[in-house]
Amino acid sequence: MLSTVRVPDLNDSISSRRSFIVGGGIVGASLAYFLSKEDKDLEIVLVDKCLDKLLGSTGHAPGFVGQLNESPILTSLAKDTVSAYLKVPGGFNVVGGLELSSTPDGVETLHRRCDLARSNGLPAEMITPEFAASLAPDFIDPQSVKAGLLFSSDGTANAQDITHYYIKEARARGVNFLEATVTGLVSTGDQLTALQSSHGDIQLNGSMVVLATGVWTSSLINDVVQIPVPIIPVAHPYTFSVPRSPRSGPKYPFVRWLDHHVYARDHGDRDGLGSYDHPPIQVNPTDMAIGAWPSHFEQVLSEATTQLKNGQNFLLDGPSADLEEKRPFNGIFAVTPDNLPLAGPVPGISNMWLCAAIWVTTAAGTAQLISRRIFQGAEQMSPQDEVLLKALSPSRFQGLDASVLATQALQRYNDIYNRELE
């Protein structure tokens, strides 16, 4: 997709009614879509370093949307996200989510999560190992697990298709697009005054800026804000099986082995496998959210394959030079000290907002929330929205030590799913 506007054009017609969204992944695209629905007169410009390819985490996300989280905030956002994705043609497949355990403590956790899901209005059912294996027979040996928990309304999001749909619809509503790399922010007093970019400075004159910049957020923002922004990019291994013919019959649910921090899904013509069962690795992403391959990731994935009945079919020997090839890769994503996104106005900067550290699981729900906040104002928000916005506020870490926050965020990596926040 080509740019629809140039930097000189923007600077020649500065408008305080203009809003910039920096970042064109699923979060930025969702924001452009929902903002353009809220106010047809608002001039929106989405800026991304590449309008043809998704270079951020959206481009490689495994796509599982599990709506239940130990955090009621994330559960609420995930439910709203699924409602939005179901309206996107081909955007969401309701295949279900299946959690497995082979330990007494794990089975107890599954029972507790089943009760928690039902109390949140989500369908959930404890199932036998035999029934679990019948849902994904190539993945699950019934002799290796003690119980399963099925969330029938969960599924897989086609993140790239959803992103392209939101961009297409936003473009049809008059949203402009600029292919440029935002390299820095310029502030004077309590306002951002310019975006520094690969095509020159973009003058703002009071325009609102929303950073939907994912793993690049902290490096971009730290020079202009006085609060900690603990969005920590981390490495994560993911691999695929060798190609195969698509399976007949019902699609497999997304499967998670709780005791081992391992998950797998059916990609149609092959299977995918990821693992969180390794020490967290903080990284510094450059042009893409794909990182260098740590050699020990081969062992991490090798151990992960032992949980799957067809584990021998997965590739383990590192990535290919061709990024389009379905081989093992290090997919970078962001973690925070409390596993929650940072979304809302940035204190001390009157025209700057964050919408970052957001997974596919909660992208559309968070974008809708921020769109409502922008157009309704804080005083007109519903009590539920007020709770959500307070929990996601970028100011919530104010006064805390940045290095301690980074350590806490890295500790969350191994507890991405299913653990109570301390």
N, C-alpha and C positions, 0 to 999 in steps of 0.2 A: 504494500500500500504506500502511495506517495504522500508526501506532506501536502497539506491543503493551505498552508500559510508559511511565510518566511519571517525571520527575525526582524529585518528592516520594516516589513509591513506592520508588525506588531508595534514597533517603536514609533512608527509614523502615526498611529491611531490609538494612542494610549487611552484606556478606559477603566474607570474604577468598577464598572459592571462586569469586568472580565475575571474569570477564575482559571487558574492553572492547576492541572493535575500532573504531577511528575511521576511517571511510571505507568507503563501500559500493559502490565500483567493482569491477572484476573481481578485484582483489587482495584487498580486504576480504571480498568474497563468497566467494572461494575459501577464505580463512582460516576464515570462519565455518563453511563446509561441512566442511572437513577437521578442524578442532578439535572440532566436534560429533560427528564419527565416532570420534575418538580417545577421548573421555571423555564419556559420556552424563550424568555427574553434574556436570560443569562448567557453571556458569551463564554463558552468553555473552550479551553485549549489543552489538549492532552499532549505531553512532551515525553518522548521515549527515545532511547539511543538507537533502537531498531524497530521499525514499523512492520517489517516482513517476518521476523522470527521472534519468538518469545525467549529472551536470553536470561530471564530471571527464573525463580523457583517454579513458576507456573508451567514452564516448558517441560519439566521432568517430574512433576508431582505424581505420585502413584494414584491419586484420585479418590481414595476411600473417604467417604463421608459417614462417620459414625456419630450419631447425634447425642449419645449419652456421654457426659463427662462428669468427673467428680466435682467440677466447678459448675454451679448452676448458671453462671454467666455464659460459659461456652456452650452449655446445653441449649440455652435459649437462642443464642446466635446461630447455632447449627440447625435448629428446627426452622428458623426463619430462612436460612440459606437453602435448605432442601425445598421449601415452598417456592422459592424464587427459581431454583434450577429446574424444577418440574415444569416451569412455563417456557423453558428454552427447548426448542425442537432438538431432540436427540442429545440433550445436555446431561441427563441423569438416568442411570439404570438402577431400578429398585431390585437389586439382587440379594439384598440382606447382608448383615454382618454377623459373623460367627466367632465367638471367643471360646477358647479351649483351655482346659487345665488338667494336669496329671498329678496334682498334689492336694492333700486335704485342705491346706490353707487357701490354695487357689480355687478349689471348688466352693469354699465358704465365701470367697470374694465374688465368685459368679452369682451365688444366691443373693448376696447383698446388692450387687449391681442390677440384678433382675428386679428386685423390689424397688430400687431407686429409679429405674427406667419407668416402671409402671406408675410410680408416684409423680413422674414428670409427663405422663400422658403418652409414653412411647410403648409400642407393643414389644414385649419381651417374653421369652419362654425358655425354661431350662429343658434341655434335651439330652437323650442318652448318647453315649459314644457311637452306637450303631446308627442312629438317625443322623448324627453329625457327619459320619463317614458317607452316608448315602447322599448328602448334599454336595460333597466335594470328594468323590472317591479316589481321585488321583493324588489328593493332598493328604488325606487323613487315614491312618491305620487305627481302627477302633480299639485295638489292644493297647495303644500308646497313650490314651487319654481316659480320664475318669468321668468327665462331664463336659457339656457344651452349653452355651448361652446364645440364643438366636434373637437378633434384632431384625425383624422382618421388614421394617420400613427404611433401613439404611441402604446404602448402595454406593455406586461408583460414579463420580462426576467426570465427564469428558472436559477437562479443564481448558484445553486449547479450543475446543469447539464453543464452549461457553464464552470464552474471552472474545473470540472472533465474532460471535453473535452480538455481544454487547457493543463491540466496537462498530459493527455494521449499523446497528440500530441507532447508536449515538451519532454516527456520521450522518445518517438520514435525518436526524433532528437538528443538524447544523453544528455539531461539535467539530472544531477544527483540530488537525493533527500536525505536529511538528516533529520531524526526526532530527533530534539533536541530543547530545550528551550533556546533561546538567552537571557541571564540574564543581560548582560552589554557590554559596548564597551570600548576598551582600545585605547588611542591615545598617540602619541608621536610627538610633534611639530604640523605640519599641516597634519598628516596622521593618519588614523585608523591603528593600528598595529595588533589588535586581536579582535575576537568576543568571549566573555565569554559565555559559554554554559553549559547546564546540563551534557554534556559529555566531558567537558574540554575545554580549550582555543583553538580556531581555529586561527592559525597564518595566517596573510594576505599577508605580503611581497608585498605590493602595490596593491593587488587585489581590485577591485571596490566592494563596498557594496551599495546595494539599499534597503532601509527600506520601506517595504510595510506592516507596522505593525499596521495600523489602530488606534484603540483606545488606544493601548499600546505605541504609538510613543513617546509622551512627556516624560513619565516616563523612557523610555529607553535612550533617547538622551540628556537629560538636563545636565548631568555631563560632556559632552565632547564638547558641542557647546557653543558659546558665544552670540548667537542670540536667541530671543524668538521663541519658537515653540508652538504657541497657538492652539493646537489640543485638544479640551476639550471633554471628554467623557460625554454623557448625558443619562439620563434614558428616556424611551419611552414605553408607554403601547400599547399592541396589543392583540387582542382576536379573537376568532373564533366562528362561530355559531355551533349549534349541527349538527352532521353528517346528510347528506341527499343524495338522489339519484342525480347523475349529471343531470343538466338541459338539455333539448332538445333545438334544435335551435341554433342560433348564440351565441357565447360567449359574456358575458357581458363586456362592457368596464370597465376600472378602473374609479371609480367615486370619485370626490372630492367636498366637500361642502365648498366653499371658505369662507363663512361668519363665519364658525364654526371650522375651522382647523381640519376637520374630513375627512377621506377617507375610501373607502371600495373596495374590489375586490372579484371576484369569484375564489375560489381555486379548483373547480371541484366537490369535495364531501362535501364541506362546504364553508362558506363565511368568509372573514377576515375583521377586522375593527381596525383602529388606530386613535389616536387623539393627536394633539399638543396643545390642549386647556387647558393647565395647566402651572403653573410656572416652569421654567427650573430647572432641578435637576442635578448638577454635581456629578459624581460618580467616583469610583476608581475600574476599573475592575480587576479581578484577573485571574483565569484560562480561563474563558469564557466571551463572550460579552453578557451574560445574567445576570442581576442583581437581587438583593433582591426586593421583591414586596412591594412598598409603599402602605399602606392601602388606601390612598385617590385615588389611581388609579381606584378602583372599582367605585367610584363616577364619575370620569372623563369618564370612558367608559360607565357608565349608561347614562350620559348626551349625549354622542355621539350617542348612539343607538336611541335617539329620532329623529334623522334626517332620519333614515331609515324606510321604510315601514315595513320591517321584523325585526325591531330592537329587538323585544321580543325574537328572536331566539338565541341571542348571550349570551355567557357565561361571567359572571362578577365576580365570586367569587374567584379570585386568581389562581395562578399556581398550578400545580401538582408536586409531587416529581419526577415523571417520565417526564424528559425533552422532550421525544419523543411524549408525549401526547399533542394533540392540545387543549391547554387551554390558558387562559390569561397569558402573560409573560411580563417581563420588558426587552426589547431589547435595548442594549446599542449601540450607534453610536457616531460619532465625529462631532462636529461643530467647525467652525473657525470664526474669527471676521468679515470676508467678505463673508462667505459661499463658498469660493473657496478652492480647495485642495492646499496642499503644494507639489509641484512636481518640481524636478530639482536638480542641484548640491547644496551642502551645503557650504556656504562661510566659509573659514578658514580651511576646511577639504578637501584635494585635491581628496580623493578617496571615498567620501561619497555622496550619493544621497538620496533624499526623494521622495516617491510616496505614500502619505498618506492623510487621511481625504477625501477619494474618495468614492462616493456611486456607487452602481451598475449602476446608470444612466449614469455615465461618465467613468466607469472603463476601458473599452477597448480603448476608444478614448484617454484617458490620457496615457495609457500604450504604445500605438502606437506613441504618441508624444514624450515620453521620449526615446523610442527605436530609433527614428529618431535622436534625439538630441545626444544620446550617440555615434552613428555611423557616423553621418555627421559632428558633431562639430558645435559650435555656429555660425561660420562664413559662413556656407553653408546652414543654415536654410532658409526656405521661409519666406517672410514678414509676412504671416499669422501665421506661427509657432512661429516667433519671438514675435508677439503680445501675443500669448497664453502663451509662456514660461515666458515672463515678468510678466504677471498677476499672474501666479502660483508660481513664484520664492519664495523659502523658505527665501530669504533675505528681503522680502518686509516689514517685521515688525521690521527690525533692528532699534535700538534706541528707541523703544517704550516700555512703562512700561508693564511688564508681567501681573500684576493684572488688569490693565485697559483693556488689550486685552482679558483676560479671561471673564471679565464682558461683553464686547462687543460680544464675541462669544455666551455667554449664552442668550443674548438678541435676537440673531438671531434665536434661537430655535423656537419661536412662529411665526417667519416670514420665515420659510423654503421655502414656496412656494409663488410665485406671488406678492411679495412686492418689490418695488423699493429699491435698496440699497441707504442709505443716504450718 
